Amino acid sequence: MRIPTLDTPRLQLIGPDESHLDGYAAMYGDAESMQHIRGGQTFDRSGSWLKIATHVGHWQLRGYGFWSVREKASGEIVGQAGLMYPADNPALEIGWLVERRHWGKGYASEAAQAALDHAFQVVRAERVMAQIAPANTASRALARKLGMREDVERAAGGDFVYWAER
């Protein structure tokens, strides 16, 4: 399957591949970047490679997935953003992660908006959800900026659930 490339003013969302391992290892190996994701578990290079493989596999199975986020100016992989629909999810889910050195630049917002637009315009999703740890105030603010509304019920793990609808 050919993974589409999404262009934003400063970023390209591109299909993940092995050449992105350094960028993924920087994100997944950094405790501060991972503090609100899956209990703060970090990953070494092997674990980061498995994340890339999982993202590629999701594209193959579902026809959509996570992109690697490349900064146009430098060509550097600075994050990831995209869509997933694990077997136990109630709906299509959006997620984003930006490596800590690039926080505060608006990259998560830019990439997440492109992924959300893709969900509604290309995937034709009716609803998209995000599960966000209560302490992750930056991602909660981003979800609201994307037009997502906070649900009154929380996910099983205590995460806030946000919804966007077409």
PADOVO-632701 format. One record per residue (C-alpha): x, y, z. Coordinates in steps of 0.001 Angstrom, whole numbers, plus 500000, padded with zeros to 6 digits. Layout:
# PADOVO-632701
XYZ ...
# end
This chain:
# PADOVO-632701
500000500000500000 501198503488499200 500926505739502245 499825509256501279 501997512232502153 500279515172503827 501832518629503543 501340521448506025 503113524812505970 506134523559507961 505754519788508046 505326516701505922 503463513700507270 505117510772505516 504875507008505660 507041505575508441 510067503509507451 513353502223508854 515207505411507944 513160507204510641 514570505081513457 516785507836514916 513816510195515237 511603507517516764 514336506456519192 514751510084520314 511003510357521011 510371506945522511 513586506898524515 512922510216526254 511149509851529615 509748513387529516 508317512946526014 506690509673527098 505516510702530581 501800510768529643 501762507872527178 501219504263528222 502275504905531799 505503506646530841 507174503551529400 510191504389527247 511600502243524452 515130501508523300 516078501409519603 514683497892519201 511386498929520753 511309502039518577 511841499878515494 508869497751516578 506759500922516812 507663501754513207 506774498207512162 503450498445514016 502627501720512273 503437500257508855 501324497208509697 498351499339510707 498437501032507302 498416497604505661 495538496287507773 493291499350507929 494325501603505037 495255504424507432 497598504836510365 500350506961511846 502678509111509817 506201510141510661 506292513926510985 509193515508509116 510220519132509531 510469520581506022 513275523023506843 515676520410508247 514349517105506908 514444515807510491 511813513440511908 510341515458514783 507309513409515726 504442511218514699 500730511779514246 497916509747512867 494977507449513214 494482504026514733 491622501660515311 492769498874517634 490422495917517983 489116497022521404 488576500723520611 485033502088520408 485983504391517511 488771505624515275 491398507286517466 493782510138516726 497158510513518405 500265512667518253 503726512768519765 506464515347519217 510037514884520380 510750517193523330 513320519382521536 510487520516519261 507855521295521886 506393524786521793 506665525163518007 503063524224517234 504105521059515411 501677518801517296 498805521113516394 499810521331512742 500277517577512361 497177516606514360 494972518957512334 496231517363509107 495529513875510507 492037514884511686 491239516415508293 492374513156506665 490118511166509014 487028513109507970 487806513843504319 489554510665503151 488753507907505657 485208509347505888 485017508774509640 481890510042511358 483584510356514763 487169510454515974 488286510065519566 491413510900521545 492339509375524903 494489511760526933 495995511389530400 494500513859532906 497922515393533648 498679515965529953 497359519513529893 499112520390526620 497414517566524700 494073518279526360 494358521905525209 495300520728521720 492252518444521552 490038521424522389 491864523545519787 491067520835517223 487384521267518085 487142518074520090 484800517995523072 485549516299526373 483265513375527209 481719513095530657 482909509496530958 486552508574531181 488327505650529553 488979502520531603 492491503683532527 491258507078533739 492210508990530597 489985511813529440 488163511012526211 487684513710523592 485440513458520531 485344515200517186 482432514665514830 482010515403511176 
# end
